Amino acid sequence: MTPRLDLARCNSSMQLTRAADYAVRVMIFLANLPSGERASLPQIAKATGAPESFLSKVLQGLTRELLITSRRGPAGGFAISAMGRLASMRDVVEAIDGPISLNVCVSQQRSCPRRDWCPAHPVWVKAQEALLEVLSTAMICDLPSGDTGSFALARVRTGTKN
């Protein structure tokens, strides 16, 4: 009998970062706003369940990658950009975390020295391609449910915090 993996203690490299998760939530929330409307940091934090202090860095990353716009002042706040409306989930995750790699042997930064003889390599390649395909075809503009309050309301109804 094989030992059961304790997922609570698992520190998997295949898990997206919290920052990437929050970035996707932010993009979905902002995509739901009526055209021309902006949201403040506290509004975004409340709607996405992300702490404001952490969310600031996520918003800076999304702004730097031109997926959202930011404006200061009384009419300020954050809004999804035209480029952000065309973004996929992969674009958002990579804007925050950089290139996605399920395993070091499929990393774009280096070539795996075992790839010609390792029996696991083709499986990792296939899994990597499948993940990137799913994230590349999940478009931010297709994910919103239609009403800006529904994202936060769904969390309240289900009792989830993150």
N, C-alpha and C positions, 0 to 999 in steps of 0.2 A: 504494500500500500504506500503510495507516495504521500509525503507530508503536505498538508494544506497550506497554501500561501496566505499569510496574514496581510490582507489588503490595507488594513489600517496602518501598518508599519511599512508598507511598500513605498519606495522612493523611485518610481519608474521614470526612466528618461523618455518614455513614450507619452508622458502626460504633458498637456499644454500648460503653460504657466498661468498663474492667476491673472497676470497682467493681460495676456492674450484673451482669456475668457472675458474679463471686464471690457476689453476693447470691442469684442464682438457685441456684447450687451449694449455698449454705448452707441455703436453704429446702428443697431436695430432700433434703439430708442429714438435717435436723431432722425432716422429715415422715416419714422412715424409722425414727426412733427409736420404741421402744415407748411407749405412752401414759404420761405422767408422768415419763419419763426425761429427764435433762438432759445436755448435752454441754459440756465445758470448751472454752475458746478453743484450747488446743493440739490437742484432739481434732478440733475443727472444721477447724483449719488443715491437719492431716494428711489428713483425709478429703477436703477440697476442693482441696488443692494451693495454697492461698492463704497468703501470708506473714502471720504473726500481727500484725505491726505495721500492715499495711494492713487486715487483717480487722477489727481493733478498730473502725475508722471505719464499716465496712459494718454490723457488728453494732449499733452505736449508731443508725445510720439505720433499720435494720429494727425496732429496739426503739422508737424514737421514733414510727414509723408503726404501732405495735402489731401488727406481723406476727410478732414473736417476743417472748418474755419473758426477763428476765435476773434472776438471783438471786445474791447474794454468799454467801460462806461455804462450809463443807465440803460442804453438800448443794446448792451453787449450780451455776451454769452457765446454759446457754441452752436454750430449748425453743420449739417452734413454738406460737403462740397459736391459739385457736379461729378468730380472724379470719385468721390466716396459713393455716390449713387450707382456708379458703374463697378464698384469693387466687389470682389468675391470674398468669402470667408478666408480663403487662403491669403489674399492681399492684406487683409486686416491682421491676421495672425503673424504674417511675415513682416508687417510694418512694425510690430512690437517685438517679436522674438527673433527675427531673421529667418533664414532658410530652414525649412522643416526637414528633419532627418529622423527616421524611425530608429536608425542604428548608425553607428560611426562608419560602417562599411558602405553605406549608401549616401554618405555625406557628399555634398558638392565640393567641399573644400579639399578633400583628399581622396585618393584612389586606394581601394582596399587591396593589399598585397595578396590576399587569399582568394580573391574573386574568381580566379581561373580554376580552382580546385575545391573550394568550399561548397559542400552540398546545401548549406543554408543560404548562401548568397542569392541564388535566384528567387528564393522565397521572400527575402527581405526586399529585393528589387520590386517584385510583384506587389507586395504589401505597400511599399512606398508609393508606387504608381497609383494604386487604388485610392490611398488616402489623399494624395494630391489631386486626383480627378474629382473626388467627392467635394473637397474644399474649394476647388477651382470652379465647380459648376453651381455651388450654393451662393447665389448672388444676394448681397445685402438688401437690394431693393425688392427681392422676392420674399424676404423673411418677415417683414413687418405684418402684424395682424390687423392693422387698419386704424386703431385708435390709440392715441399716445398714452392714455392711462391704463390700457389693458396689460402692458408689460409689468408694471408695478402691481396692478390689481391682481394679476394672476399669482404673483408671489405671496401677496397678503392672503388670498383665498386658500392657497395650498400650504401656507405656513412656512414656506422656505425663506431662508435669509440670504443665501448666495446663489 
